[in-house]
């Protein structure tokens, strides 16, 4: 998966998860999958498959503005 939606996700992850080094490439690569999975774990996001940016993960990410 790739494109502007992935780029926006990577930019948001970089802002919200300060310690994460998420390169903004526009590609849903292993780094992005692992960071999304970690965010799901630390924020206890339920309902989305680990590493998949689904509606529950999106809602959790939108609740956090910055670190």
CHARMM-style PDB file with segment names, atoms N, HN, CA, C and O in Angstrom:
ATOM      1  N   UNK     1       0.844  -1.169   0.000  1.00  0.00      PROA
ATOM      2  CA  UNK     1       0.000   0.000   0.000  1.00  0.00      PROA
ATOM      3  C   UNK     1       0.894   1.238   0.000  1.00  0.00      PROA
ATOM      4  O   UNK     1       1.948   1.263   0.636  1.00  0.00      PROA
ATOM      5  N   UNK     2       0.458   2.249  -0.716  1.00  0.00      PROA
ATOM      6  HN  UNK     2      -0.398   2.229  -1.233  1.00  0.00      PROA
ATOM      7  CA  UNK     2       1.233   3.477  -0.768  1.00  0.00      PROA
ATOM      8  C   UNK     2       0.331   4.636  -1.167  1.00  0.00      PROA
ATOM      9  O   UNK     2      -0.799   4.440  -1.613  1.00  0.00      PROA
ATOM     10  N   UNK     3       0.842   5.822  -1.001  1.00  0.00      PROA
ATOM     11  HN  UNK     3       1.760   5.982  -0.638  1.00  0.00      PROA
ATOM     12  CA  UNK     3       0.107   6.997  -1.433  1.00  0.00      PROA
ATOM     13  C   UNK     3       0.018   8.071  -0.376  1.00  0.00      PROA
ATOM     14  O   UNK     3       0.638   7.973   0.684  1.00  0.00      PROA
ATOM     15  N   UNK     4      -0.766   9.109  -0.674  1.00  0.00      PROA
ATOM     16  HN  UNK     4      -1.269   9.189  -1.534  1.00  0.00      PROA
ATOM     17  CA  UNK     4      -0.853  10.251   0.239  1.00  0.00      PROA
ATOM     18  C   UNK     4      -1.475   9.924   1.593  1.00  0.00      PROA
ATOM     19  O   UNK     4      -1.142  10.567   2.588  1.00  0.00      PROA
ATOM     20  N   UNK     5      -2.361   8.946   1.652  1.00  0.00      PROA
ATOM     21  HN  UNK     5      -2.631   8.423   0.843  1.00  0.00      PROA
ATOM     22  CA  UNK     5      -2.935   8.565   2.945  1.00  0.00      PROA
ATOM     23  C   UNK     5      -1.873   7.953   3.854  1.00  0.00      PROA
ATOM     24  O   UNK     5      -1.861   8.194   5.061  1.00  0.00      PROA
ATOM     25  N   UNK     6      -0.990   7.166   3.268  1.00  0.00      PROA
ATOM     26  HN  UNK     6      -1.000   6.970   2.288  1.00  0.00      PROA
ATOM     27  CA  UNK     6       0.103   6.569   4.039  1.00  0.00      PROA
ATOM     28  C   UNK     6       1.073   7.657   4.486  1.00  0.00      PROA
ATOM     29  O   UNK     6       1.556   7.637   5.618  1.00  0.00      PROA
ATOM     30  N   UNK     7       1.354   8.595   3.607  1.00  0.00      PROA
ATOM     31  HN  UNK     7       0.961   8.611   2.688  1.00  0.00      PROA
ATOM     32  CA  UNK     7       2.228   9.716   3.961  1.00  0.00      PROA
ATOM     33  C   UNK     7       1.650  10.480   5.146  1.00  0.00      PROA
ATOM     34  O   UNK     7       2.376  10.812   6.083  1.00  0.00      PROA
ATOM     35  N   UNK     8       0.351  10.760   5.113  1.00  0.00      PROA
ATOM     36  HN  UNK     8      -0.239  10.490   4.352  1.00  0.00      PROA
ATOM     37  CA  UNK     8      -0.303  11.477   6.221  1.00  0.00      PROA
ATOM     38  C   UNK     8      -0.220  10.673   7.516  1.00  0.00      PROA
ATOM     39  O   UNK     8       0.026  11.238   8.581  1.00  0.00      PROA
ATOM     40  N   UNK     9      -0.425   9.362   7.430  1.00  0.00      PROA
ATOM     41  HN  UNK     9      -0.625   8.903   6.564  1.00  0.00      PROA
ATOM     42  CA  UNK     9      -0.307   8.505   8.608  1.00  0.00      PROA
ATOM     43  C   UNK     9       1.111   8.564   9.174  1.00  0.00      PROA
ATOM     44  O   UNK     9       1.285   8.716  10.383  1.00  0.00      PROA
ATOM     45  N   UNK    10       2.110   8.447   8.327  1.00  0.00      PROA
ATOM     46  HN  UNK    10       1.969   8.323   7.345  1.00  0.00      PROA
ATOM     47  CA  UNK    10       3.494   8.481   8.786  1.00  0.00      PROA
ATOM     48  C   UNK    10       3.828   9.826   9.426  1.00  0.00      PROA
ATOM     49  O   UNK    10       4.541   9.875  10.428  1.00  0.00      PROA
ATOM     50  N   UNK    11       3.324  10.902   8.861  1.00  0.00      PROA
ATOM     51  HN  UNK    11       2.745  10.863   8.047  1.00  0.00      PROA
ATOM     52  CA  UNK    11       3.562  12.223   9.447  1.00  0.00      PROA
ATOM     53  C   UNK    11       2.903  12.324  10.820  1.00  0.00      PROA
ATOM     54  O   UNK    11       3.498  12.858  11.756  1.00  0.00      PROA
ATOM     55  N   UNK    12       1.685  11.817  10.944  1.00  0.00      PROA
ATOM     56  HN  UNK    12       1.201  11.383  10.184  1.00  0.00      PROA
ATOM     57  CA  UNK    12       0.979  11.849  12.225  1.00  0.00      PROA
ATOM     58  C   UNK    12       1.709  10.996  13.266  1.00  0.00      PROA
ATOM     59  O   UNK    12       1.857  11.407  14.417  1.00  0.00      PROA
ATOM     60  N   UNK    13       2.160   9.819  12.862  1.00  0.00      PROA
ATOM     61  HN  UNK    13       2.041   9.485  11.927  1.00  0.00      PROA
ATOM     62  CA  UNK    13       2.919   8.967  13.785  1.00  0.00      PROA
ATOM     63  C   UNK    13       4.179   9.674  14.263  1.00  0.00      PROA
ATOM     64  O   UNK    13       4.546   9.563  15.433  1.00  0.00      PROA
ATOM     65  N   UNK    14       4.838  10.391  13.380  1.00  0.00      PROA
ATOM     66  HN  UNK    14       4.541  10.481  12.430  1.00  0.00      PROA
ATOM     67  CA  UNK    14       6.060  11.110  13.753  1.00  0.00      PROA
ATOM     68  C   UNK    14       5.793  12.206  14.774  1.00  0.00      PROA
ATOM     69  O   UNK    14       6.650  12.500  15.607  1.00  0.00      PROA
ATOM     70  N   UNK    15       4.611  12.812  14.716  1.00  0.00      PROA
ATOM     71  HN  UNK    15       3.914  12.573  14.040  1.00  0.00      PROA
ATOM     72  CA  UNK    15       4.251  13.878  15.650  1.00  0.00      PROA
ATOM     73  C   UNK    15       3.776  13.309  16.987  1.00  0.00      PROA
ATOM     74  O   UNK    15       4.157  13.796  18.051  1.00  0.00      PROA
ATOM     75  N   UNK    16       2.951  12.288  16.920  1.00  0.00      PROA
ATOM     76  HN  UNK    16       2.641  11.892  16.055  1.00  0.00      PROA
ATOM     77  CA  UNK    16       2.322  11.746  18.125  1.00  0.00      PROA
ATOM     78  C   UNK    16       3.249  10.816  18.890  1.00  0.00      PROA
ATOM     79  O   UNK    16       3.238  10.801  20.120  1.00  0.00      PROA
ATOM     80  N   UNK    17       4.037  10.054  18.183  1.00  0.00      PROA
ATOM     81  HN  UNK    17       4.046  10.066  17.183  1.00  0.00      PROA
ATOM     82  CA  UNK    17       4.941   9.084  18.811  1.00  0.00      PROA
ATOM     83  C   UNK    17       6.362   9.621  18.645  1.00  0.00      PROA
ATOM     84  O   UNK    17       7.084   9.241  17.723  1.00  0.00      PROA
ATOM     85  N   UNK    18       6.743  10.509  19.554  1.00  0.00      PROA
ATOM     86  HN  UNK    18       6.156  10.817  20.303  1.00  0.00      PROA
ATOM     87  CA  UNK    18       7.994  11.265  19.414  1.00  0.00      PROA
ATOM     88  C   UNK    18       9.242  10.392  19.307  1.00  0.00      PROA
ATOM     89  O   UNK    18      10.189  10.736  18.600  1.00  0.00      PROA
ATOM     90  N   UNK    19       9.238   9.280  20.000  1.00  0.00      PROA
ATOM     91  HN  UNK    19       8.469   9.000  20.574  1.00  0.00      PROA
ATOM     92  CA  UNK    19      10.411   8.416  20.012  1.00  0.00      PROA
ATOM     93  C   UNK    19      10.521   7.583  18.750  1.00  0.00      PROA
ATOM     94  O   UNK    19      11.574   7.001  18.486  1.00  0.00      PROA
ATOM     95  N   UNK    20       9.461   7.514  17.968  1.00  0.00      PROA
ATOM     96  HN  UNK    20       8.606   7.987  18.181  1.00  0.00      PROA
ATOM     97  CA  UNK    20       9.458   6.660  16.779  1.00  0.00      PROA
ATOM     98  C   UNK    20      10.162   7.363  15.627  1.00  0.00      PROA
ATOM     99  O   UNK    20       9.968   8.554  15.383  1.00  0.00      PROA
ATOM    100  N   UNK    21      10.958   6.614  14.951  1.00  0.00      PROA
ATOM    101  HN  UNK    21      11.115   5.647  15.149  1.00  0.00      PROA
ATOM    102  CA  UNK    21      11.617   7.121  13.757  1.00  0.00      PROA
ATOM    103  C   UNK    21      10.897   6.528  12.557  1.00  0.00      PROA
ATOM    104  O   UNK    21      11.284   5.485  12.032  1.00  0.00      PROA
ATOM    105  N   UNK    22       9.847   7.212  12.136  1.00  0.00      PROA
ATOM    106  HN  UNK    22       9.533   8.060  12.563  1.00  0.00      PROA
ATOM    107  CA  UNK    22       9.038   6.734  11.024  1.00  0.00      PROA
ATOM    108  C   UNK    22       9.388   7.563   9.795  1.00  0.00      PROA
ATOM    109  O   UNK    22       8.985   8.722   9.692  1.00  0.00      PROA
ATOM    110  N   UNK    23      10.133   6.977   8.865  1.00  0.00      PROA
ATOM    111  HN  UNK    23      10.460   6.035   8.949  1.00  0.00      PROA
ATOM    112  CA  UNK    23      10.441   7.735   7.652  1.00  0.00      PROA
ATOM    113  C   UNK    23       9.156   7.990   6.854  1.00  0.00      PROA
ATOM    114  O   UNK    23       8.323   7.098   6.692  1.00  0.00      PROA
ATOM    115  N   UNK    24       9.018   9.200   6.370  1.00  0.00      PROA
ATOM    116  HN  UNK    24       9.695   9.925   6.502  1.00  0.00      PROA
ATOM    117  CA  UNK    24       7.843   9.563   5.581  1.00  0.00      PROA
ATOM    118  C   UNK    24       8.156   9.263   4.117  1.00  0.00      PROA
ATOM    119  O   UNK    24       8.735  10.074   3.395  1.00  0.00      PROA
ATOM    120  N   UNK    25       7.747   8.061   3.716  1.00  0.00      PROA
ATOM    121  HN  UNK    25       7.277   7.402   4.303  1.00  0.00      PROA
ATOM    122  CA  UNK    25       8.050   7.580   2.366  1.00  0.00      PROA
ATOM    123  C   UNK    25       6.802   7.403   1.515  1.00  0.00      PROA
ATOM    124  O   UNK    25       6.881   7.301   0.291  1.00  0.00      PROA
ATOM    125  N   UNK    26       5.648   7.369   2.177  1.00  0.00      PROA
ATOM    126  HN  UNK    26       5.584   7.451   3.171  1.00  0.00      PROA
ATOM    127  CA  UNK    26       4.418   7.096   1.456  1.00  0.00      PROA
ATOM    128  C   UNK    26       4.190   5.620   1.206  1.00  0.00      PROA
ATOM    129  O   UNK    26       3.225   5.245   0.539  1.00  0.00      PROA
ATOM    130  N   UNK    27       5.070   4.776   1.734  1.00  0.00      PROA
ATOM    131  HN  UNK    27       5.853   5.081   2.275  1.00  0.00      PROA
ATOM    132  CA  UNK    27       4.949   3.323   1.595  1.00  0.00      PROA
ATOM    133  C   UNK    27       4.609   2.709   2.947  1.00  0.00      PROA
ATOM    134  O   UNK    27       5.246   3.025   3.952  1.00  0.00      PROA
ATOM    135  N   UNK    28       3.615   1.841   2.976  1.00  0.00      PROA
ATOM    136  HN  UNK    28       3.097   1.584   2.160  1.00  0.00      PROA
ATOM    137  CA  UNK    28       3.240   1.162   4.216  1.00  0.00      PROA
ATOM    138  C   UNK    28       4.207  -0.012   4.402  1.00  0.00      PROA
ATOM    139  O   UNK    28       3.881  -1.168   4.132  1.00  0.00      PROA
ATOM    140  N   UNK    29       5.393   0.330   4.867  1.00  0.00      PROA
ATOM    141  HN  UNK    29       5.658   1.269   5.086  1.00  0.00      PROA
ATOM    142  CA  UNK    29       6.475  -0.639   4.979  1.00  0.00      PROA
ATOM    143  C   UNK    29       6.526  -1.262   6.371  1.00  0.00      PROA
ATOM    144  O   UNK    29       5.664  -1.004   7.211  1.00  0.00      PROA
ATOM    145  N   UNK    30       7.539  -2.080   6.601  1.00  0.00      PROA
ATOM    146  HN  UNK    30       8.240  -2.290   5.919  1.00  0.00      PROA
ATOM    147  CA  UNK    30       7.663  -2.775   7.887  1.00  0.00      PROA
ATOM    148  C   UNK    30       7.759  -1.805   9.065  1.00  0.00      PROA
ATOM    149  O   UNK    30       7.204  -2.074  10.131  1.00  0.00      PROA
ATOM    150  N   UNK    31       8.453  -0.691   8.886  1.00  0.00      PROA
ATOM    151  HN  UNK    31       8.904  -0.473   8.021  1.00  0.00      PROA
ATOM    152  CA  UNK    31       8.578   0.284   9.971  1.00  0.00      PROA
ATOM    153  C   UNK    31       7.218   0.852  10.340  1.00  0.00      PROA
ATOM    154  O   UNK    31       6.902   1.011  11.519  1.00  0.00      PROA
ATOM    155  N   UNK    32       6.420   1.153   9.338  1.00  0.00      PROA
ATOM    156  HN  UNK    32       6.677   1.024   8.380  1.00  0.00      PROA
ATOM    157  CA  UNK    32       5.080   1.689   9.588  1.00  0.00      PROA
ATOM    158  C   UNK    32       4.199   0.640  10.256  1.00  0.00      PROA
ATOM    159  O   UNK    32       3.494   0.940  11.220  1.00  0.00      PROA
ATOM    160  N   UNK    33       4.238  -0.584   9.749  1.00  0.00      PROA
ATOM    161  HN  UNK    33       4.811  -0.827   8.966  1.00  0.00      PROA
ATOM    162  CA  UNK    33       3.451  -1.678  10.344  1.00  0.00      PROA
ATOM    163  C   UNK    33       3.837  -1.864  11.806  1.00  0.00      PROA
ATOM    164  O   UNK    33       2.965  -1.981  12.667  1.00  0.00      PROA
ATOM    165  N   UNK    34       5.121  -1.892  12.091  1.00  0.00      PROA
ATOM    166  HN  UNK    34       5.830  -1.797  11.392  1.00  0.00      PROA
ATOM    167  CA  UNK    34       5.588  -2.114  13.463  1.00  0.00      PROA
ATOM    168  C   UNK    34       5.219  -0.953  14.381  1.00  0.00      PROA
ATOM    169  O   UNK    34       4.863  -1.170  15.539  1.00  0.00      PROA
ATOM    170  N   UNK    35       5.302   0.280  13.873  1.00  0.00      PROA
ATOM    171  HN  UNK    35       5.592   0.455  12.932  1.00  0.00      PROA
ATOM    172  CA  UNK    35       4.946   1.437  14.698  1.00  0.00      PROA
ATOM    173  C   UNK    35       3.450   1.458  14.977  1.00  0.00      PROA
ATOM    174  O   UNK    35       3.038   1.727  16.105  1.00  0.00      PROA
ATOM    175  N   UNK    36       2.635   1.178  13.972  1.00  0.00      PROA
ATOM    176  HN  UNK    36       2.970   0.959  13.056  1.00  0.00      PROA
ATOM    177  CA  UNK    36       1.192   1.101  14.180  1.00  0.00      PROA
ATOM    178  C   UNK    36       0.882   0.000  15.194  1.00  0.00      PROA
ATOM    179  O   UNK    36       0.064   0.202  16.091  1.00  0.00      PROA
ATOM    180  N   UNK    37       1.517  -1.143  15.063  1.00  0.00      PROA
ATOM    181  HN  UNK    37       2.181  -1.307  14.334  1.00  0.00      PROA
ATOM    182  CA  UNK    37       1.308  -2.242  16.006  1.00  0.00      PROA
ATOM    183  C   UNK    37       1.706  -1.877  17.419  1.00  0.00      PROA
ATOM    184  O   UNK    37       1.024  -2.247  18.374  1.00  0.00      PROA
ATOM    185  N   UNK    38       2.798  -1.160  17.560  1.00  0.00      PROA
ATOM    186  HN  UNK    38       3.352  -0.859  16.784  1.00  0.00      PROA
ATOM    187  CA  UNK    38       3.234  -0.753  18.891  1.00  0.00      PROA
ATOM    188  C   UNK    38       2.255   0.251  19.501  1.00  0.00      PROA
ATOM    189  O   UNK    38       1.917   0.162  20.681  1.00  0.00      PROA
ATOM    190  N   UNK    39       1.804   1.202  18.687  1.00  0.00      PROA
ATOM    191  HN  UNK    39       2.079   1.274  17.728  1.00  0.00      PROA
ATOM    192  CA  UNK    39       0.819   2.169  19.163  1.00  0.00      PROA
ATOM    193  C   UNK    39      -0.452   1.449  19.609  1.00  0.00      PROA
ATOM    194  O   UNK    39      -1.034   1.786  20.639  1.00  0.00      PROA
ATOM    195  N   UNK    40      -0.872   0.469  18.836  1.00  0.00      PROA
ATOM    196  HN  UNK    40      -0.398   0.196  17.998  1.00  0.00      PROA
ATOM    197  CA  UNK    40      -2.060  -0.312  19.219  1.00  0.00      PROA
ATOM    198  C   UNK    40      -1.846  -1.002  20.561  1.00  0.00      PROA
ATOM    199  O   UNK    40      -2.758  -1.075  21.384  1.00  0.00      PROA
ATOM    200  N   UNK    41      -0.665  -1.494  20.769  1.00  0.00      PROA
ATOM    201  HN  UNK    41       0.076  -1.435  20.100  1.00  0.00      PROA
ATOM    202  CA  UNK    41      -0.354  -2.198  22.011  1.00  0.00      PROA
ATOM    203  C   UNK    41      -0.305  -1.243  23.203  1.00  0.00      PROA
ATOM    204  O   UNK    41      -0.919  -1.508  24.236  1.00  0.00      PROA
ATOM    205  N   UNK    42       0.436  -0.115  23.059  1.00  0.00      PROA
ATOM    206  HN  UNK    42       0.935   0.100  22.220  1.00  0.00      PROA
ATOM    207  CA  UNK    42       0.588   0.780  24.218  1.00  0.00      PROA
ATOM    208  C   UNK    42      -0.698   1.525  24.540  1.00  0.00      PROA
ATOM    209  O   UNK    42      -0.928   1.880  25.696  1.00  0.00      PROA
ATOM    210  N   UNK    43      -1.542   1.771  23.538  1.00  0.00      PROA
ATOM    211  HN  UNK    43      -1.355   1.484  22.599  1.00  0.00      PROA
ATOM    212  CA  UNK    43      -2.811   2.457  23.775  1.00  0.00      PROA
ATOM    213  C   UNK    43      -3.957   1.476  23.924  1.00  0.00      PROA
ATOM    214  O   UNK    43      -5.108   1.889  24.067  1.00  0.00      PROA
ATOM    215  N   UNK    44      -3.666   0.193  23.893  1.00  0.00      PROA
ATOM    216  HN  UNK    44      -2.732  -0.142  23.777  1.00  0.00      PROA
ATOM    217  CA  UNK    44      -4.657  -0.868  24.071  1.00  0.00      PROA
ATOM    218  C   UNK    44      -5.826  -0.731  23.080  1.00  0.00      PROA
ATOM    219  O   UNK    44      -6.996  -0.779  23.459  1.00  0.00      PROA
ATOM    220  N   UNK    45      -5.468  -0.560  21.810  1.00  0.00      PROA
ATOM    221  HN  UNK    45      -4.517  -0.521  21.502  1.00  0.00      PROA
ATOM    222  CA  UNK    45      -6.474  -0.442  20.751  1.00  0.00      PROA
ATOM    223  C   UNK    45      -7.001  -1.838  20.422  1.00  0.00      PROA
ATOM    224  O   UNK    45      -6.226  -2.752  20.142  1.00  0.00      PROA
ATOM    225  N   UNK    46      -8.287  -1.988  20.457  1.00  0.00      PROA
ATOM    226  HN  UNK    46      -8.917  -1.245  20.684  1.00  0.00      PROA
ATOM    227  CA  UNK    46      -8.939  -3.266  20.146  1.00  0.00      PROA
ATOM    228  C   UNK    46      -9.710  -3.140  18.834  1.00  0.00      PROA
ATOM    229  O   UNK    46     -10.120  -2.044  18.453  1.00  0.00      PROA
ATOM    230  N   UNK    47      -9.904  -4.255  18.152  1.00  0.00      PROA
ATOM    231  HN  UNK    47      -9.571  -5.146  18.461  1.00  0.00      PROA
ATOM    232  CA  UNK    47     -10.764  -4.303  16.984  1.00  0.00      PROA
ATOM    233  C   UNK    47     -10.074  -4.209  15.646  1.00  0.00      PROA
ATOM    234  O   UNK    47     -10.681  -4.526  14.623  1.00  0.00      PROA
ATOM    235  N   UNK    48      -8.826  -3.784  15.618  1.00  0.00      PROA
ATOM    236  HN  UNK    48      -8.333  -3.526  16.449  1.00  0.00      PROA
ATOM    237  CA  UNK    48      -8.044  -3.760  14.380  1.00  0.00      PROA
ATOM    238  C   UNK    48      -6.933  -4.788  14.495  1.00  0.00      PROA
ATOM    239  O   UNK    48      -6.350  -4.972  15.564  1.00  0.00      PROA
ATOM    240  N   UNK    49      -6.647  -5.448  13.399  1.00  0.00      PROA
ATOM    241  HN  UNK    49      -7.121  -5.299  12.531  1.00  0.00      PROA
ATOM    242  CA  UNK    49      -5.546  -6.406  13.386  1.00  0.00      PROA
ATOM    243  C   UNK    49      -4.237  -5.665  13.661  1.00  0.00      PROA
ATOM    244  O   UNK    49      -4.026  -4.551  13.183  1.00  0.00      PROA
ATOM    245  N   UNK    50      -3.367  -6.304  14.438  1.00  0.00      PROA
ATOM    246  HN  UNK    50      -3.539  -7.209  14.827  1.00  0.00      PROA
ATOM    247  CA  UNK    50      -2.096  -5.684  14.824  1.00  0.00      PROA
ATOM    248  C   UNK    50      -1.325  -5.238  13.584  1.00  0.00      PROA
ATOM    249  O   UNK    50      -1.062  -6.028  12.677  1.00  0.00      PROA
ATOM    250  N   UNK    51      -0.972  -3.963  13.567  1.00  0.00      PROA
ATOM    251  HN  UNK    51      -1.186  -3.321  14.304  1.00  0.00      PROA
ATOM    252  CA  UNK    51      -0.201  -3.385  12.471  1.00  0.00      PROA
ATOM    253  C   UNK    51      -1.043  -2.833  11.337  1.00  0.00      PROA
ATOM    254  O   UNK    51      -0.519  -2.241  10.393  1.00  0.00      PROA
ATOM    255  N   UNK    52      -2.355  -3.029  11.430  1.00  0.00      PROA
ATOM    256  HN  UNK    52      -2.781  -3.510  12.197  1.00  0.00      PROA
ATOM    257  CA  UNK    52      -3.263  -2.542  10.389  1.00  0.00      PROA
ATOM    258  C   UNK    52      -3.919  -1.250  10.879  1.00  0.00      PROA
ATOM    259  O   UNK    52      -4.460  -1.200  11.983  1.00  0.00      PROA
ATOM    260  N   UNK    53      -3.868  -0.221  10.056  1.00  0.00      PROA
ATOM    261  HN  UNK    53      -3.429  -0.262   9.159  1.00  0.00      PROA
ATOM    262  CA  UNK    53      -4.444   1.067  10.416  1.00  0.00      PROA
ATOM    263  C   UNK    53      -5.923   1.070  10.075  1.00  0.00      PROA
ATOM    264  O   UNK    53      -6.337   1.545   9.017  1.00  0.00      PROA
ATOM    265  N   UNK    54      -6.710   0.528  10.998  1.00  0.00      PROA
ATOM    266  HN  UNK    54      -6.374   0.142  11.857  1.00  0.00      PROA
ATOM    267  CA  UNK    54      -8.154   0.437  10.824  1.00  0.00      PROA
ATOM    268  C   UNK    54      -8.864   1.562  11.549  1.00  0.00      PROA
ATOM    269  O   UNK    54      -8.218   2.469  12.074  1.00  0.00      PROA
ATOM    270  N   UNK    55     -10.186   1.514  11.585  1.00  0.00      PROA
ATOM    271  HN  UNK    55     -10.712   0.778  11.159  1.00  0.00      PROA
ATOM    272  CA  UNK    55     -10.968   2.605  12.180  1.00  0.00      PROA
ATOM    273  C   UNK    55     -10.710   2.828  13.676  1.00  0.00      PROA
ATOM    274  O   UNK    55     -10.737   3.968  14.140  1.00  0.00      PROA
ATOM    275  N   UNK    56     -10.467   1.777  14.416  1.00  0.00      PROA
ATOM    276  HN  UNK    56     -10.446   0.851  14.039  1.00  0.00      PROA
ATOM    277  CA  UNK    56     -10.208   1.942  15.856  1.00  0.00      PROA
ATOM    278  C   UNK    56      -8.842   2.566  16.103  1.00  0.00      PROA
ATOM    279  O   UNK    56      -8.681   3.382  17.011  1.00  0.00      PROA
ATOM    280  N   UNK    57      -7.874   2.187  15.306  1.00  0.00      PROA
ATOM    281  HN  UNK    57      -8.005   1.524  14.569  1.00  0.00      PROA
ATOM    282  CA  UNK    57      -6.541   2.775  15.426  1.00  0.00      PROA
ATOM    283  C   UNK    57      -6.571   4.231  14.996  1.00  0.00      PROA
ATOM    284  O   UNK    57      -5.936   5.082  15.619  1.00  0.00      PROA
ATOM    285  N   UNK    58      -7.309   4.517  13.931  1.00  0.00      PROA
ATOM    286  HN  UNK    58      -7.825   3.825  13.425  1.00  0.00      PROA
ATOM    287  CA  UNK    58      -7.446   5.905  13.467  1.00  0.00      PROA
ATOM    288  C   UNK    58      -8.049   6.767  14.574  1.00  0.00      PROA
ATOM    289  O   UNK    58      -7.558   7.866  14.834  1.00  0.00      PROA
ATOM    290  N   UNK    59      -9.098   6.289  15.224  1.00  0.00      PROA
ATOM    291  HN  UNK    59      -9.497   5.396  15.013  1.00  0.00      PROA
ATOM    292  CA  UNK    59      -9.750   7.047  16.300  1.00  0.00      PROA
ATOM    293  C   UNK    59      -8.785   7.292  17.449  1.00  0.00      PROA
ATOM    294  O   UNK    59      -8.745   8.392  18.001  1.00  0.00      PROA
ATOM    295  N   UNK    60      -8.011   6.286  17.811  1.00  0.00      PROA
ATOM    296  HN  UNK    60      -8.042   5.393  17.363  1.00  0.00      PROA
ATOM    297  CA  UNK    60      -7.039   6.433  18.899  1.00  0.00      PROA
ATOM    298  C   UNK    60      -5.962   7.457  18.524  1.00  0.00      PROA
ATOM    299  O   UNK    60      -5.558   8.274  19.351  1.00  0.00      PROA
ATOM    300  N   UNK    61      -5.510   7.404  17.295  1.00  0.00      PROA
ATOM    301  HN  UNK    61      -5.838   6.739  16.623  1.00  0.00      PROA
ATOM    302  CA  UNK    61      -4.457   8.314  16.841  1.00  0.00      PROA
ATOM    303  C   UNK    61      -4.967   9.753  16.805  1.00  0.00      PROA
ATOM    304  O   UNK    61      -4.223  10.685  17.108  1.00  0.00      PROA
ATOM    305  N   UNK    62      -6.226   9.934  16.437  1.00  0.00      PROA
ATOM    306  HN  UNK    62      -6.831   9.177  16.190  1.00  0.00      PROA
ATOM    307  CA  UNK    62      -6.798  11.268  16.367  1.00  0.00      PROA
ATOM    308  C   UNK    62      -6.982  11.894  17.747  1.00  0.00      PROA
ATOM    309  O   UNK    62      -7.046  13.118  17.863  1.00  0.00      PROA
ATOM    310  N   UNK    63      -7.068  11.076  18.790  1.00  0.00      PROA
ATOM    311  HN  UNK    63      -7.016  10.082  18.696  1.00  0.00      PROA
ATOM    312  CA  UNK    63      -7.197  11.585  20.155  1.00  0.00      PROA
ATOM    313  C   UNK    63      -5.898  12.190  20.672  1.00  0.00      PROA
ATOM    314  O   UNK    63      -5.912  12.977  21.619  1.00  0.00      PROA
ATOM    315  N   UNK    64      -4.783  11.830  20.059  1.00  0.00      PROA
ATOM    316  HN  UNK    64      -4.772  11.191  19.290  1.00  0.00      PROA
ATOM    317  CA  UNK    64      -3.476  12.298  20.516  1.00  0.00      PROA
ATOM    318  C   UNK    64      -2.942  13.340  19.526  1.00  0.00      PROA
ATOM    319  O   UNK    64      -2.853  13.089  18.325  1.00  0.00      PROA
ATOM    320  N   UNK    65      -2.596  14.496  20.052  1.00  0.00      PROA
ATOM    321  HN  UNK    65      -2.668  14.700  21.029  1.00  0.00      PROA
ATOM    322  CA  UNK    65      -2.149  15.557  19.153  1.00  0.00      PROA
ATOM    323  C   UNK    65      -0.640  15.671  19.084  1.00  0.00      PROA
ATOM    324  O   UNK    65      -0.101  15.962  18.016  1.00  0.00      PROA
ATOM    325  N   UNK    66       0.039  15.457  20.153  1.00  0.00      PROA
ATOM    326  HN  UNK    66      -0.399  15.221  21.021  1.00  0.00      PROA
ATOM    327  CA  UNK    66       1.506  15.541  20.163  1.00  0.00      PROA
ATOM    328  C   UNK    66       2.012  14.905  21.453  1.00  0.00      PROA
ATOM    329  O   UNK    66       1.255  14.660  22.393  1.00  0.00      PROA
ATOM    330  N   UNK    67       3.301  14.649  21.464  1.00  0.00      PROA
ATOM    331  HN  UNK    67       3.916  14.848  20.701  1.00  0.00      PROA
ATOM    332  CA  UNK    67       3.871  13.993  22.637  1.00  0.00      PROA
ATOM    333  C   UNK    67       4.172  14.965  23.751  1.00  0.00      PROA
ATOM    334  OT1 UNK    67       4.657  14.561  24.808  1.00  0.00      PROA
TER     335      UNK     67
END
